[in-house]
Amino acid sequence: MSEAAVRILKSGMRLPPLPTVRELVKLYQLQALKQLSQNFLMDERITDKIVKSAGRIDTHDIVLEVGPGPGAITRSILRRSPQRLILVEKDHRFLPSLELLKECAKPLDLQVDIHIDDILRFNMEHHIPDTTQRLHLIGNLPFAISTRLIINWFEDLSLRRGAFRRNDTCMTLTFQKEVAERICANLGDKQRCRLSVMSQIWTQPVMKFTIPGKAFVPKPEVDVGVVKLIPLKQPKTDLPFGLVEKVVRHIFNMRQKYCRRGYGTLFPPQDRDDICYELFQRADVEDTLRPFQLSVDECIRLATVYKEFIDANPDIARYDFRAQKNVPTEMLSDEYV
Ligand SMILES: C[S@@+](CC[C@H](N)C(=O)[O-])C[C@H]1O[C@@H](n2cnc3c(N)ncnc32)[C@H](O)[C@@H]1O
């Protein structure tokens, strides 16, 4: 791409203006779209800042944007001139505005692929078969799927598949502020939870900045945090994702209790105390710490000794605490709190 073309694109001259709030309301009947978590950003300074948080975007890079909606962040990405921009949007009503952006980018050799699809089912390897180009994942995520999406992506990261066949695919994403703080929470922070540990096993999460709820249309009830998740060159473990997820989930099931209480629910009640005593000794972890006081390494050591134990006692792997009678309802939840 010529320098002149890059200049034109960067100046935004060729990009159509964003629809006004009135047009948005008319076009997309905003009130009706709560189920798709549609809260739009209308301020280019904020969308530019989100894209800037992704770091350097090269003219050889690919960017995948989740949920572009009417395309405010999309415009900011286009001004950074990646080689290819992939848009995955579930709501087909945005197709005309996105097609318009695609048309504007065409004379500048900038490839824009629009997929009306669900990001949770989007096949990265099919749509991005080549791994020679660096990929950036960017999105003002729908709140309703944000946690599920990153957990799916951590699993892909652990298996080096999907968007993570290269180890330099960063995610720059928005979350409800409280969720963003949990993702980044350090050892001992009161927000420290299962999501903090899961995020920090495979990535280094960095809180970039917060966006007040009033910057969105319609205004959500919460503020929003922008987090960049940088894959660790050397993940903290190569244990199977499902096993780590299970152990961390059990540990954090009883947030206020000693960590041995939640961990103990991995085992049938009759042997629980003895097994826990032995495994905490073997893992060299203090069993009276509260879950939020456990480091990522300690959680991994507890997962490692659990794996050794079930390899020797395969029946125990099938034990399902939640299938037992009188389990408190909060412990049946899969919520990442
Ligand atoms: C919070 S809005 C952000 C819109 C736009 N990027 C912005 O910042 O103004 C979330 C967007 O994600 C879309 N969306 C919701 N669920 C989705 C899914 N499962 N897959 C892809 N897009 C989805 C919504 O239709 C909406 O356009």
PDBQT file of the ligand as one rigid body, heavy atoms in Angstrom, charges set to zero:
ROOT
HETATM    1  C1  LIG A 401     -21.201  -4.185  23.105  1.00  0.00    +0.000 C 
HETATM    2  S1  LIG A 401     -21.689  -4.253  21.418  1.00  0.00    +0.000 S 
HETATM    3  C2  LIG A 401     -20.309  -3.490  20.627  1.00  0.00    +0.000 C 
HETATM    4  C3  LIG A 401     -20.607  -2.907  19.259  1.00  0.00    +0.000 C 
HETATM    5  C4  LIG A 401     -19.494  -2.089  18.637  1.00  0.00    +0.000 C 
HETATM    6  N1  LIG A 401     -18.271  -2.860  18.504  1.00  0.00    +0.000 N 
HETATM    7  C5  LIG A 401     -19.201  -0.843  19.439  1.00  0.00    +0.000 C 
HETATM    8  O1  LIG A 401     -18.208  -0.848  20.176  1.00  0.00    +0.000 OA
HETATM    9  O2  LIG A 401     -19.970   0.098  19.363  1.00  0.00    +0.000 OA
HETATM   10  C6  LIG A 401     -21.497  -5.978  21.119  1.00  0.00    +0.000 C 
HETATM   11  C7  LIG A 401     -21.683  -6.410  19.673  1.00  0.00    +0.000 C 
HETATM   12  O3  LIG A 401     -21.499  -7.821  19.598  1.00  0.00    +0.000 OA
HETATM   13  C8  LIG A 401     -22.530  -8.423  18.822  1.00  0.00    +0.000 C 
HETATM   14  N2  LIG A 401     -22.691  -9.815  19.316  1.00  0.00    +0.000 N 
HETATM   15  C9  LIG A 401     -23.429 -10.261  20.359  1.00  0.00    +0.000 A 
HETATM   16  N3  LIG A 401     -23.264 -11.588  20.525  1.00  0.00    +0.000 NA
HETATM   17  C10 LIG A 401     -22.385 -11.986  19.568  1.00  0.00    +0.000 A 
HETATM   18  C11 LIG A 401     -21.809 -13.237  19.214  1.00  0.00    +0.000 A 
HETATM   19  N4  LIG A 401     -22.104 -14.351  19.898  1.00  0.00    +0.000 N 
HETATM   20  N5  LIG A 401     -20.959 -13.295  18.159  1.00  0.00    +0.000 NA
HETATM   21  C12 LIG A 401     -20.648 -12.164  17.471  1.00  0.00    +0.000 A 
HETATM   22  N6  LIG A 401     -21.165 -10.947  17.745  1.00  0.00    +0.000 NA
HETATM   23  C13 LIG A 401     -22.019 -10.851  18.795  1.00  0.00    +0.000 A 
HETATM   24  C14 LIG A 401     -23.737  -7.543  19.067  1.00  0.00    +0.000 C 
HETATM   25  O4  LIG A 401     -24.689  -7.673  18.025  1.00  0.00    +0.000 OA
HETATM   26  C15 LIG A 401     -23.076  -6.154  19.114  1.00  0.00    +0.000 C 
HETATM   27  O5  LIG A 401     -22.952  -5.621  17.827  1.00  0.00    +0.000 OA
ENDROOT
TORSDOF 0
